[in-house]
Amino acid sequence: MSSREFNNPPAWGGLDETFLEKLSEAKRIVFFTGAGISAESGIPTFRGKDGIWNKLRPEELANFNAFMRNPQMVWEWYNHRKKIVHDAKPNAGHLAIAEMQDLLEDVTVVTQNIDNLHRRAGSKNIYELHGNIERNYCINCNTFYNEELDFSGGVPKCKCGGLIRPDVVWFGEFLPEDQFMGGEEAVRNCDIFFVVGTSAVVYPAAGLVYTAKKSGAFIVEVNIEETEVSAICDTSFFGESGKILPAIVDHLKKRE
């Protein structure tokens, strides 16, 4: 068994010296986040034993053809998710990432999440690879509708007559080019690359971990359990991001 393989991943036990040394030298930091960080705010993940896709078939709800077949059913599902997101609040992990903007030279968030919690926490430089559930747009003319939609007359439509859909990336769709390319550029130039709350199995987003590795970044994993990318990470902290990331902030404050 290699030094990066764990039958029972060690529990969070504090920041190691190698990581702290790299942190002291770092100028550009990227946080690559997934559903795990938002799970700490009460938003269900998609995978894992209690994942959403264990209960629902994604092809029935999260693709364009499903939307065209039954837009009302898809909207009912997304409105349910929007309520969950609206009621959730950024947790200590989100807030710690935002706070690092004042403690480090350059902090970028590249997220697979659509819940807008990073922005609500105060992060400014964010690339949303899978869209944002709080935005909507017309499938015909691409006009954005970011205000609350009116469902009293059924599925909302644009002034041009086109159906309005959530601004999220569905199965079979490309990631928004500007978001992916901007995030990739940040990854290529970062000193430390944090993998936070993601199993990194959904491509092309997951490929950013390997982009970071090839670019020479020091890779830090913050997950509650071992993942498929644990073997290529330089340091893995197993535990809740809401405990680990604030500890990093505390360390940075002490060195000021």
Beta strands, then each sheet from edge to edge (+ up, - down):
strand 1: 28-33
strand 2: 106-111
strand 3: 126-128
strand 4: 131-138
strand 5: 164-168
strand 6: 192-196
strand 7: 218-223
strand 8: 235-238
sheet 1: 3+ 2+ 1+ 6+ 7+ 8+
sheet 2: 4+ 5-
end
